[in-house]
Each structure stands twice: as C-alpha cells, then as structure tokens.
Amino acid sequence: MSENENLLLRLRQSVSGYSPIQQKLGEFVLNDPAKVLYLTITELARESDTSEASVTRLCRALGCKGFTEFKMALALDVQRIQAPARKGDEIDEVVEESVQALRDTSQLLDREMLLAAAQALHQSRSVYIYGVAASAIIGDYLHYKLLRLGKPAQLFSDMHRASMNATTLNPDDLIVAISSSGSTRDLLHVVKLARKRGAKVLALSNTPRSPLASISDMLLVAAKPEGPLSAGALNAKVGVMLLVELLATSLITLDDRYGDISQQTASATLPLLL
C-alpha cells in the first residue's frame, strides 16, 4: 500500500509501541481524527498537551514528510470512515468487524516479508510453533496447514516444554512465535533461548512494535490489536488466520510439490468420511 494510505489503521496498529508522549498524541488523533483536521500544528500540540516537535515526529513515523501531508492523508481516512454504514444488530456488527479485520490485514500486508517468511518455512529443516492461550489455537491451525503440505512441524502451547525444545534447536530450524501483544513473558523467554541456538524466528502478531518484534527475524502483522478484555475475539484472530492461509498459499507457489502433497494428504482422509 502507499505510504500515505490507511493512516489511521497504521497509527492504531503502532501506537502501543510509541514513547509515552507519542502514545498520548497518537491516542488524541485516534479519538477524534475529524477534529484534528481543523487544527494547526500549534493547536494540535497545545490541545494534546505535547509539542510541535512531537507532532512532526509522529507525522514522520507514519510515513509523512510533514504536517501538511499528514493532514491530507488523515482527510482521506476521515472521508472513508464517515461514509454511511449499513445498520444492523449485534450479529451484523460482529460479522462486519471480522470482515473489516480481514480487509485491514490485507492493507497492512508486507508482501515482500510474506515471501521471505514463506522461503524461510520452505528452507527450514523443521518448524516449531510457539503460542499460548488463544494464540495456541492459531498455532494449531498453522500446524494443520503445514501437516497438509508435508512440512515437518511441532506445536508447543506449554512454554515449559517449549523451553526444553528451544535449547535443542540449530540454525536450520525455524520458530513461528504467535502473540497478539508481542509481550507475553513466557513466549519471549523461549524465543530468546531459540535465538541463542541460532534458530530463525518468524513472529505472527497484531502489534508491529513489541518486545517480540524486536527479537524476531521476520514479522507479519494482522489487524486489529486486542485489549485485555477482548483477548481471543474473532476480529483479532481472523486476521492472523488469514496470514496462516497466505503462508500456505505462498509455499505452494514456491514449490509445486507442496500442492501435490496437499492432494495426497487430503486423499488419505477420504476413507474416513461417511
């Protein structure tokens, strides 16, 4: 996507990893983007209780050359989100949020990083998937997809066992660490152990700036960040499931053998169906 597209989406994804002052300014913009459109840089700094320098740094962090370019990108986003929305009940709301999460994940997708991640999966001797709680469910889905493609993989949702596994790895192995926040202490511990052994790390997360991101070789980001009270919500997990699907699709594109094996493994289950 263009540097100036989906500015609010990129801000929402990144704000938790900013400095306290930048977080304060970012949250101010997110809370009332329409109001910010009519503020000068001096007014925005004053009303957010920050500084003009902080505003300029935020603009550049979001890929804008300055405040004017930031406001132009913001205006496009505000126009889009103010478009009339179809009204519905709670069920329609959940469906729409999940569909939007898929769209947002598509907008956030770094295709070069996706290709690099698929190549790392393809070249690795074995794949070890680490994830706890709701992230372990995503890990199970990834494990299933890799099994269908004939790629050796193991899933660890118990970080004690993952710690033991991590100390036995080598540079030919790949870790896939799954964490929405990227700040799960137990997961960070085992990833650091794996890195000491030279294993590469691919992170799947909803947060682009996090402790996990900082120690990973590759990062794929899904929308949207979940809060502590919404952990495991579909609209937060469906984007990561899309990343898993895209990884599997990319593997088949890299090597036709994965497609052939997928057909073989599918055929193996046919006698089990009624």
C-alpha positions as CSV (number, residue, x, y, z in Angstrom):
1,M,0.0,0.0,0.0
2,S,1.0,3.6,-0.5
3,E,2.9,5.3,2.4
4,N,0.0,7.6,3.0
5,E,-2.9,5.2,2.7
6,N,-4.7,3.9,5.7
7,L,-3.0,6.3,8.1
8,L,-5.4,5.7,11.0
9,L,-5.1,2.0,10.6
10,R,-1.3,2.2,10.7
11,L,-1.5,4.5,13.7
12,R,-3.9,2.2,15.6
13,Q,-1.6,-0.7,14.9
14,S,1.6,1.1,16.0
15,V,0.6,3.4,18.8
16,S,1.2,1.0,21.7
17,G,4.8,0.8,20.7
18,Y,5.5,4.5,20.8
19,S,7.1,6.5,23.6
20,P,4.6,7.8,26.3
21,I,4.4,11.3,24.7
22,Q,3.9,9.8,21.2
23,Q,1.2,7.5,22.6
24,K,-0.6,10.4,24.1
25,L,-0.5,12.3,20.8
26,G,-1.5,9.2,18.8
27,E,-4.4,8.5,21.1
28,F,-5.6,12.1,20.8
29,V,-5.6,11.7,17.0
30,L,-7.4,8.4,17.1
31,N,-10.1,9.6,19.5
32,D,-11.2,12.5,17.2
33,P,-9.5,12.5,13.8
34,A,-12.2,14.8,12.3
35,K,-11.3,17.5,14.9
36,V,-7.6,17.2,14.2
37,L,-8.2,18.0,10.5
38,Y,-9.1,21.6,11.5
39,L,-6.2,22.2,13.9
40,T,-2.9,23.8,13.1
41,I,0.3,22.1,14.2
42,T,0.5,24.5,17.1
43,E,-3.1,23.9,18.1
44,L,-2.7,20.1,17.9
45,A,0.4,20.3,20.1
46,R,-1.4,22.5,22.7
47,E,-4.7,20.5,22.8
48,S,-2.9,17.2,23.1
49,D,-0.5,18.7,25.7
50,T,2.6,17.7,23.7
51,S,4.8,19.8,21.4
52,E,5.2,20.7,17.8
53,A,8.3,18.6,17.6
54,S,6.3,15.6,18.8
55,V,3.7,16.2,16.2
56,T,6.4,16.3,13.5
57,R,8.0,13.1,14.8
58,L,4.6,11.4,14.7
59,C,4.0,12.6,11.1
60,R,7.3,11.1,10.0
61,A,6.8,7.9,11.9
62,L,3.6,7.4,9.8
63,G,5.5,8.0,6.6
64,C,4.5,11.6,6.0
65,K,7.1,14.3,5.1
66,G,5.4,16.8,7.4
67,F,2.2,18.0,9.0
68,T,0.5,19.1,5.7
69,E,1.0,15.7,4.1
70,F,-0.2,14.1,7.4
71,K,-3.5,16.1,7.3
72,M,-4.1,15.2,3.6
73,A,-3.7,11.5,4.4
74,L,-5.9,12.0,7.5
75,A,-8.6,13.7,5.4
76,L,-8.8,10.7,3.1
77,D,-9.2,8.4,6.0
78,V,-11.8,10.5,7.7
79,Q,-13.8,10.7,4.5
80,R,-13.7,6.9,4.2
81,I,-14.8,6.2,7.8
82,Q,-17.6,8.8,7.7
83,A,-19.3,7.0,4.8
84,P,-22.8,5.8,5.7
85,A,-22.7,2.4,7.3
86,R,-25.4,-0.3,7.0
87,K,-27.2,-0.6,10.3
88,G,-27.7,-4.0,11.9
89,D,-27.9,-5.9,15.1
90,E,-25.1,-7.3,17.3
91,I,-24.7,-10.3,14.9
92,D,-24.2,-8.0,11.9
93,E,-21.7,-6.0,14.0
94,V,-19.5,-9.0,14.8
95,V,-19.6,-10.1,11.1
96,E,-18.7,-6.6,9.9
97,E,-15.9,-6.2,12.4
98,S,-14.4,-9.6,11.3
99,V,-14.7,-8.7,7.6
100,Q,-13.1,-5.4,8.3
101,A,-10.2,-7.1,10.2
102,L,-9.6,-9.2,7.0
103,R,-9.6,-6.1,4.9
104,D,-7.3,-4.2,7.3
105,T,-4.9,-7.2,7.4
106,S,-4.7,-7.1,3.6
107,Q,-3.9,-3.4,3.7
108,L,-1.2,-4.0,6.3
109,L,0.4,-6.9,4.5
110,D,4.0,-6.6,3.6
111,R,4.2,-8.9,0.5
112,E,8.0,-9.0,0.5
113,M,8.0,-10.0,4.1
114,L,5.4,-12.7,3.3
115,L,7.6,-14.1,0.6
116,A,10.6,-14.1,2.9
117,A,8.6,-15.9,5.6
118,A,7.4,-18.5,3.1
119,Q,11.0,-19.0,1.9
120,A,12.2,-19.5,5.5
121,L,9.5,-22.1,6.0
122,H,10.4,-23.8,2.8
123,Q,14.2,-23.9,3.6
124,S,13.9,-24.9,7.3
125,R,14.7,-28.4,8.4
126,S,11.8,-28.3,10.9
127,V,9.3,-25.8,12.1
128,Y,8.5,-25.3,15.8
129,I,5.3,-23.3,16.6
130,Y,5.1,-21.5,20.0
131,G,1.9,-19.9,21.3
132,V,-0.2,-19.8,24.5
133,A,-3.9,-19.4,25.2
134,A,-5.8,-18.1,22.2
135,S,-2.6,-17.9,20.2
136,A,-2.2,-21.6,20.6
137,I,-5.4,-22.1,18.6
138,I,-3.8,-20.2,15.7
139,G,-0.7,-22.3,16.2
140,D,-2.8,-25.4,15.9
141,Y,-4.3,-24.1,12.6
142,L,-0.8,-23.4,11.3
143,H,0.3,-26.9,12.4
144,Y,-2.6,-28.4,10.5
145,K,-1.8,-26.4,7.3
146,L,1.9,-27.5,7.4
147,L,0.9,-31.1,8.0
148,R,-1.3,-30.9,4.9
149,L,1.7,-29.7,2.9
150,G,4.1,-32.4,4.3
151,K,6.3,-29.8,6.2
152,P,7.7,-31.2,9.5
153,A,6.3,-29.1,12.3
154,Q,5.6,-29.3,16.1
155,L,3.3,-27.2,18.2
156,F,4.1,-26.1,21.8
157,S,1.5,-24.4,23.9
158,D,3.2,-25.3,27.1
159,M,6.2,-23.0,27.5
160,H,8.0,-25.3,29.9
161,R,8.2,-27.9,27.1
162,A,8.9,-25.1,24.6
163,S,11.9,-24.1,26.7
164,M,13.3,-27.6,26.6
165,N,12.7,-27.7,22.9
166,A,14.3,-24.3,22.3
167,T,17.6,-25.4,23.8
168,T,18.0,-28.3,21.2
169,L,17.5,-26.2,18.0
170,N,20.0,-25.3,15.4
171,P,20.3,-22.7,12.6
172,D,18.4,-24.9,10.2
173,D,15.2,-24.7,12.3
174,L,12.5,-22.1,12.2
175,I,10.5,-20.8,15.1
176,V,7.0,-19.4,14.5
177,A,6.1,-17.3,17.6
178,I,2.4,-16.3,17.8
179,S,1.4,-13.5,20.2
180,S,-1.2,-10.8,19.7
181,S,0.5,-8.3,22.0
182,G,4.1,-9.5,21.4
183,S,4.6,-9.1,25.1
184,T,3.9,-12.5,26.6
185,R,6.7,-13.1,29.1
186,D,6.8,-16.9,28.8
187,L,6.9,-16.7,25.0
188,L,9.6,-14.1,25.0
189,H,11.7,-16.4,27.2
190,V,11.6,-19.4,24.9
191,V,12.2,-17.2,21.8
192,K,15.3,-15.8,23.3
193,L,16.5,-19.4,24.1
194,A,15.9,-20.4,20.5
195,R,17.8,-17.4,19.2
196,K,20.8,-18.3,21.3
197,R,20.8,-21.6,19.4
198,G,20.8,-19.7,16.0
199,A,17.3,-20.6,15.0
200,K,15.4,-18.0,12.9
201,V,12.2,-16.5,14.3
202,L,9.0,-15.6,12.4
203,A,6.5,-13.7,14.5
204,L,2.8,-13.5,13.8
205,S,1.3,-10.7,15.8
206,N,-1.3,-7.9,15.9
207,T,1.3,-5.4,17.2
208,P,4.1,-4.1,14.9
209,R,6.2,-2.7,17.7
210,S,6.7,-5.0,20.6
211,P,9.4,-6.9,22.5
212,L,8.7,-10.0,20.3
213,A,9.0,-7.9,17.1
214,S,12.4,-6.6,18.3
215,I,13.9,-10.1,18.6
216,S,12.3,-11.6,15.5
217,D,13.9,-12.0,12.1
218,M,10.6,-11.6,10.3
219,L,7.3,-10.2,11.4
220,L,3.8,-10.4,9.8
221,V,1.2,-8.1,11.3
222,A,-2.6,-8.7,11.4
223,A,-5.3,-6.3,12.4
224,K,-6.5,-5.4,14.9
225,P,-4.9,-5.1,18.3
226,E,-6.9,-6.6,21.1
227,G,-7.3,-5.3,24.6
228,P,-7.0,-7.4,27.8
229,L,-10.8,-7.7,28.0
230,S,-11.2,-8.8,24.3
231,A,-8.5,-11.3,24.1
232,G,-9.3,-14.1,21.7
233,A,-12.1,-12.2,20.0
234,L,-12.7,-13.3,16.4
235,N,-12.0,-9.9,14.9
236,A,-8.5,-10.0,16.4
237,K,-7.8,-13.6,15.4
238,V,-9.3,-13.8,12.0
239,G,-6.5,-11.6,10.6
240,V,-3.8,-13.9,11.9
241,M,-5.6,-16.9,10.4
242,L,-5.5,-15.1,7.1
243,L,-1.7,-14.7,7.5
244,V,-1.5,-18.5,8.0
245,E,-3.5,-19.1,4.9
246,L,-1.4,-16.8,2.9
247,L,1.8,-18.5,4.1
248,A,0.4,-21.9,3.0
249,T,-0.6,-20.5,-0.4
250,S,2.9,-18.9,-0.8
251,L,4.6,-22.2,-0.1
252,I,2.6,-23.9,-2.8
253,T,3.6,-21.1,-5.2
254,L,7.3,-21.6,-4.3
255,D,7.3,-25.4,-4.9
256,D,4.7,-27.5,-6.8
257,R,5.5,-30.4,-4.5
258,Y,3.5,-28.8,-1.7
259,G,0.4,-28.8,-3.9
260,D,0.9,-32.5,-4.8
261,I,1.4,-33.4,-1.2
262,S,-1.7,-31.5,-0.2
263,Q,-3.7,-33.6,-2.6
264,Q,-2.1,-36.8,-1.2
265,T,-2.9,-35.9,2.4
266,A,-6.4,-34.9,1.5
267,S,-6.9,-38.3,-0.2
268,A,-5.6,-40.1,2.9
269,T,-8.7,-39.0,4.9
270,L,-11.3,-39.9,2.3
271,P,-11.9,-43.4,3.6
272,L,-12.7,-41.9,7.0
273,L,-15.6,-39.9,5.6
274,L,-19.1,-41.3,5.7
